[in-house]
Amino acid sequence: MRIYVNGRNIEITDAIKAYAKEKIGKVANHYDQITGIDVVLSVIKNPSVAENHTAEVSCKFTTGQVQVAETAESMYASIDLVADKLDRQVKKYKEKNKAKSYTDSIRKDTTSTIKDEEDVIVEAE
């Protein structure tokens, strides 16, 4: 899994990059189907905007993706908020995907059983 950290209107320091990779990388422990995570950190340079630091994350899976964004007064706070939100979304996606694969496997089992029973009926005649 790869984690890319990019910046808009901000110089990405090694400390911010390491912090973002550490916080966002914990999400990979929850789901093994993650192929990549893109993090975009941006700053609005307007002094009248109070919450001007934004963190956007796009987490790509083998079957889809989840996108999350959070805004706060400091970059570290926005990274914390987006990491928590991404954690919840990935767990939710995992549960939905697990339930879907479970129902798909039940459908496959029942359709194969129905086909087997039809073969038996045809052979009996």
Accessible surface in RSA format (square Angstrom, percent):
REM  Atomic radii and reference values for relative SASA: ProtOr
REM  Chains: A
REM  Algorithm: Lee & Richards
REM  Probe-radius: 1.40
REM  Slices: 20
REM RES _ NUM      All-atoms   Total-Side   Main-Chain    Non-polar    All polar
REM                ABS   REL    ABS   REL    ABS   REL    ABS   REL    ABS   REL
RES MET A   1   112.20  58.1  30.83  20.4  81.36 193.7  36.31  30.9  75.89 100.5
RES ARG A   2    99.81  41.9  94.23  48.0   5.58  13.3  47.15  64.4  52.66  31.9
RES ILE A   3    26.85  15.3  14.83  11.0  12.02  29.0  14.83  10.7  12.02  32.6
RES TYR A   4   117.22  54.7 115.98  66.0   1.24   3.2  78.48  59.0  38.74  47.8
RES VAL A   5    13.30   8.8   0.00   0.0  13.30  32.1   0.00   0.0  13.30  36.1
RES ASN A   6    83.93  57.9  80.50  77.8   3.43   8.3  21.90  52.7  62.03  60.0
RES GLY A   7    33.96  41.9   0.00   N/A  33.96  41.9   1.01   2.8  32.94  73.8
RES ARG A   8   127.25  53.4 123.59  63.0   3.66   8.7  57.25  78.2  69.99  42.4
RES ASN A   9    99.50  68.6  74.79  72.3  24.71  59.5  14.77  35.5  84.74  81.9
RES ILE A  10    47.19  26.9  21.93  16.3  25.26  60.9  30.69  22.1  16.50  44.8
RES GLU A  11   145.10  83.3 132.30 100.1  12.80  30.5  55.84 108.0  89.26  72.9
RES ILE A  12    38.50  21.9  17.68  13.2  20.81  50.2  17.68  12.7  20.81  56.5
RES THR A  13    67.76  48.2  60.93  61.8   6.83  16.3  64.31  86.4   3.44   5.2
RES ASP A  14   124.55  87.2 116.24 115.7   8.31  19.6  38.63  90.9  85.92  85.7
RES ALA A  15    63.12  58.0  48.42  74.7  14.70  33.4  57.63  81.2   5.48  14.5
RES ILE A  16    19.74  11.2  19.74  14.7   0.00   0.0  19.74  14.2   0.00   0.0
RES LYS A  17    80.85  39.4  80.85  49.6   0.00   0.0  24.94  22.4  55.91  59.6
RES ALA A  18    61.20  56.3  51.32  79.2   9.88  22.5  57.52  81.0   3.68   9.7
RES TYR A  19    57.02  26.6  54.77  31.2   2.25   5.9  43.82  32.9  13.21  16.3
RES ALA A  20     0.11   0.1   0.11   0.2   0.00   0.0   0.11   0.2   0.00   0.0
RES LYS A  21    86.34  42.1  81.55  50.0   4.79  11.4  36.14  32.5  50.19  53.5
RES GLU A  22   104.27  59.9  90.34  68.3  13.94  33.2  38.76  75.0  65.51  53.5
RES LYS A  23    58.59  28.6  54.90  33.7   3.68   8.8   7.17   6.5  51.42  54.8
RES ILE A  24     0.42   0.2   0.42   0.3   0.00   0.0   0.42   0.3   0.00   0.0
RES GLY A  25    19.86  24.5   0.00   N/A  19.86  24.5  11.74  32.2   8.12  18.2
RES LYS A  26   111.59  54.4 108.22  66.4   3.37   8.0  71.49  64.3  40.10  42.7
RES VAL A  27     2.14   1.4   2.01   1.8   0.13   0.3   2.14   1.9   0.00   0.0
RES ALA A  28    32.15  29.6  20.21  31.2  11.95  27.2  20.33  28.6  11.82  31.3
RES ASN A  29   129.30  89.2  92.05  89.0  37.24  89.7  28.77  69.2 100.53  97.2
RES HIS A  30    58.51  32.0  51.48  35.8   7.03  18.0  32.43  33.4  26.08  30.3
RES TYR A  31    18.97   8.9  15.12   8.6   3.85  10.0  14.58  11.0   4.39   5.4
RES ASP A  32   126.28  88.5  92.28  91.9  34.00  80.4  46.90 110.4  79.38  79.2
RES GLN A  33    70.75  39.6  68.12  49.8   2.63   6.3  14.33  30.5  56.41  42.8
RES ILE A  34    14.56   8.3   1.94   1.4  12.62  30.4   1.94   1.4  12.62  34.2
RES THR A  35    71.25  50.7  54.72  55.5  16.53  39.4  51.04  68.6  20.21  30.5
RES GLY A  36     1.45   1.8   0.00   N/A   1.45   1.8   1.43   3.9   0.01   0.0
RES ILE A  37     0.15   0.1   0.00   0.0   0.15   0.4   0.15   0.1   0.00   0.0
RES ASP A  38    31.96  22.4  31.07  30.9   0.89   2.1  14.38  33.9  17.58  17.5
RES VAL A  39     0.93   0.6   0.93   0.8   0.00   0.0   0.93   0.8   0.00   0.0
RES VAL A  40    31.39  20.7  31.38  28.4   0.01   0.0  31.38  27.3   0.01   0.0
RES LEU A  41     0.00   0.0   0.00   0.0   0.00   0.0   0.00   0.0   0.00   0.0
RES SER A  42    14.47  12.2  14.35  19.2   0.12   0.3   7.29  15.5   7.19  10.1
RES VAL A  43    19.77  13.0  18.18  16.5   1.59   3.8  18.33  15.9   1.44   3.9
RES ILE A  44    80.93  46.1  77.92  58.1   3.01   7.3  80.93  58.3   0.00   0.0
RES LYS A  45   150.43  73.4 117.94  72.4  32.49  77.4  75.66  68.1  74.77  79.6
RES ASN A  46    71.82  49.5  64.87  62.7   6.94  16.7  17.42  41.9  54.39  52.6
RES PRO A  47   133.95  97.6  95.96  87.5  37.99 138.1 108.57  89.6  25.38 157.8
RES SER A  48    96.73  81.7  57.92  77.3  38.80  89.4  54.63 116.3  42.10  59.0
RES VAL A  49    51.74  34.0  42.70  38.7   9.05  21.8  46.65  40.5   5.09  13.8
RES ALA A  50    78.27  72.0  53.71  82.9  24.57  55.9  64.73  91.2  13.54  35.9
RES GLU A  51    90.40  51.9  84.80  64.2   5.60  13.3  16.68  32.3  73.72  60.2
RES ASN A  52    32.51  22.4  32.51  31.4   0.00   0.0   0.00   0.0  32.51  31.4
RES HIS A  53    38.18  20.9  38.18  26.5   0.00   0.0  18.01  18.6  20.17  23.5
RES THR A  54    19.17  13.6  19.17  19.4   0.00   0.0  12.86  17.3   6.31   9.5
RES ALA A  55     0.00   0.0   0.00   0.0   0.00   0.0   0.00   0.0   0.00   0.0
RES GLU A  56    58.50  33.6  57.50  43.5   0.99   2.4  15.73  30.4  42.77  34.9
RES VAL A  57     2.52   1.7   0.00   0.0   2.52   6.1   1.09   0.9   1.43   3.9
RES SER A  58    20.12  17.0  19.42  25.9   0.70   1.6  17.43  37.1   2.69   3.8
RES CYS A  59     0.00   0.0   0.00   0.0   0.00   0.0   0.00   0.0   0.00   0.0
RES LYS A  60    68.51  33.4  68.51  42.0   0.00   0.0  51.48  46.3  17.04  18.1
RES PHE A  61    11.64   5.8   0.07   0.0  11.57  30.1   0.07   0.0  11.57  33.1
RES THR A  62    85.88  61.1  49.18  49.9  36.70  87.5  50.50  67.8  35.38  53.5
RES THR A  63    93.81  66.7  57.06  57.8  36.76  87.6  64.94  87.2  28.88  43.7
RES GLY A  64    34.18  42.1   0.00   N/A  34.18  42.1  28.31  77.7   5.87  13.2
RES GLN A  65    86.49  48.4  62.09  45.4  24.40  58.1  23.46  49.9  63.03  47.8
RES VAL A  66    17.93  11.8  13.92  12.6   4.01   9.7  17.93  15.6   0.00   0.0
RES GLN A  67   127.72  71.4  97.19  71.0  30.53  72.7  27.29  58.1 100.43  76.2
RES VAL A  68     9.54   6.3   1.94   1.8   7.60  18.3   7.82   6.8   1.72   4.7
RES ALA A  69    51.70  47.5  38.56  59.5  13.13  29.9  38.75  54.6  12.95  34.3
RES GLU A  70    43.37  24.9  39.17  29.6   4.20  10.0   6.45  12.5  36.92  30.1
RES THR A  71    52.64  37.4  41.15  41.7  11.48  27.4  21.19  28.5  31.44  47.5
RES ALA A  72     8.43   7.7   7.17  11.1   1.26   2.9   8.43  11.9   0.00   0.0
RES GLU A  73   123.06  70.6 108.03  81.7  15.02  35.8  31.49  60.9  91.57  74.8
RES SER A  74    50.19  42.4  48.37  64.6   1.82   4.2  39.53  84.2  10.66  14.9
RES MET A  75     9.98   5.2   7.33   4.9   2.65   6.3   7.33   6.2   2.65   3.5
RES TYR A  76    95.11  44.4  95.11  54.1   0.00   0.0  78.14  58.7  16.97  20.9
RES ALA A  77    40.73  37.5  33.70  52.0   7.03  16.0  38.81  54.7   1.92   5.1
RES SER A  78     0.00   0.0   0.00   0.0   0.00   0.0   0.00   0.0   0.00   0.0
RES ILE A  79     1.07   0.6   1.07   0.8   0.00   0.0   1.07   0.8   0.00   0.0
RES ASP A  80    47.57  33.3  46.84  46.6   0.73   1.7  19.33  45.5  28.25  28.2
RES LEU A  81    82.45  45.9  79.55  56.9   2.90   7.3  79.62  55.9   2.83   7.6
RES VAL A  82     0.56   0.4   0.56   0.5   0.00   0.0   0.56   0.5   0.00   0.0
RES ALA A  83     8.44   7.8   6.40   9.9   2.04   4.6   6.74   9.5   1.70   4.5
RES ASP A  84    82.13  57.5  79.07  78.7   3.06   7.2  16.50  38.8  65.63  65.5
RES LYS A  85    64.71  31.6  64.70  39.7   0.02   0.0  30.99  27.9  33.73  35.9
RES LEU A  86     0.00   0.0   0.00   0.0   0.00   0.0   0.00   0.0   0.00   0.0
RES ASP A  87    36.80  25.8  36.80  36.6   0.00   0.0   8.64  20.3  28.15  28.1
RES ARG A  88   146.95  61.7 140.17  71.5   6.78  16.1  71.44  97.6  75.51  45.8
RES GLN A  89    63.57  35.5  62.16  45.4   1.42   3.4   5.05  10.8  58.52  44.4
RES VAL A  90     0.00   0.0   0.00   0.0   0.00   0.0   0.00   0.0   0.00   0.0
RES LYS A  91    95.41  46.5  94.53  58.0   0.89   2.1  50.52  45.5  44.90  47.8
RES LYS A  92   115.04  56.1 107.74  66.1   7.30  17.4  64.18  57.8  50.86  54.2
RES TYR A  93    47.54  22.2  45.01  25.6   2.54   6.6  40.93  30.8   6.61   8.1
RES LYS A  94    68.41  33.4  67.72  41.5   0.69   1.6  25.61  23.1  42.80  45.6
RES GLU A  95    97.70  56.1  94.28  71.3   3.42   8.2  45.22  87.5  52.48  42.8
RES LYS A  96   133.30  65.0 124.32  76.3   8.98  21.4  81.19  73.1  52.11  55.5
RES ASN A  97    40.91  28.2  36.44  35.2   4.47  10.8   8.69  20.9  32.22  31.1
RES LYS A  98   113.59  55.4 107.48  65.9   6.10  14.5  74.11  66.7  39.47  42.0
RES ALA A  99    56.87  52.3  49.58  76.5   7.29  16.6  56.85  80.1   0.02   0.1
RES LYS A 100   133.20  65.0 127.40  78.2   5.80  13.8  76.01  68.4  57.19  60.9
RES SER A 101    64.60  54.6  55.81  74.5   8.79  20.2  44.48  94.7  20.12  28.2
RES TYR A 102   141.42  66.0 136.87  77.9   4.55  11.8 101.36  76.2  40.06  49.4
RES THR A 103    59.92  42.6  58.91  59.7   1.02   2.4  52.33  70.3   7.59  11.5
RES ASP A 104    48.91  34.3  47.07  46.8   1.85   4.4  15.86  37.3  33.05  33.0
RES SER A 105    49.29  41.7  46.61  62.2   2.68   6.2  39.16  83.4  10.13  14.2
RES ILE A 106    73.23  41.7  72.62  54.1   0.61   1.5  73.23  52.7   0.00   0.0
RES ARG A 107   155.33  65.2 154.43  78.7   0.90   2.1  53.67  73.3 101.66  61.6
RES LYS A 108   146.35  71.4 140.54  86.2   5.80  13.8  87.09  78.4  59.26  63.1
RES ASP A 109    91.78  64.3  90.18  89.8   1.60   3.8  26.34  62.0  65.45  65.3
RES THR A 110    68.02  48.4  65.47  66.4   2.55   6.1  57.45  77.2  10.57  16.0
RES THR A 111    70.49  50.1  68.99  69.9   1.50   3.6  57.43  77.1  13.07  19.8
RES SER A 112    56.69  47.9  52.61  70.2   4.08   9.4  42.54  90.6  14.15  19.8
RES THR A 113    69.00  49.1  66.99  67.9   2.01   4.8  47.29  63.5  21.71  32.8
RES ILE A 114    92.31  52.5  92.22  68.7   0.10   0.2  92.22  66.4   0.10   0.3
RES LYS A 115   135.20  66.0 134.59  82.6   0.61   1.4  78.65  70.8  56.55  60.2
RES ASP A 116    86.36  60.5  84.43  84.0   1.94   4.6  25.33  59.6  61.04  60.9
RES GLU A 117    99.46  57.1  97.12  73.5   2.35   5.6  36.04  69.7  63.43  51.8
RES GLU A 118    94.53  54.3  93.29  70.6   1.24   3.0  33.87  65.5  60.66  49.5
RES ASP A 119    81.19  56.9  79.38  79.0   1.81   4.3  19.19  45.2  62.00  61.8
RES VAL A 120    97.24  64.0  96.29  87.2   0.94   2.3  96.30  83.7   0.93   2.5
RES ILE A 121   106.28  60.5 103.91  77.4   2.37   5.7 106.09  76.4   0.19   0.5
RES VAL A 122   107.50  70.7  98.54  89.2   8.96  21.6  98.60  85.7   8.90  24.1
RES GLU A 123   142.32  81.7 108.35  82.0  33.97  80.9  48.20  93.2  94.12  76.8
RES ALA A 124    87.53  80.5  46.51  71.8  41.02  93.3  58.38  82.2  29.16  77.2
RES GLU A 125   175.19 100.6 110.00  83.2  65.19 155.2  65.41 126.5 109.78  89.6
END  Absolute sums over single chains surface
CHAIN  1 A     8196.8       7073.0       1123.8       4426.7       3770.1
END  Absolute sums over all chains
TOTAL          8196.8       7073.0       1123.8       4426.7       3770.1
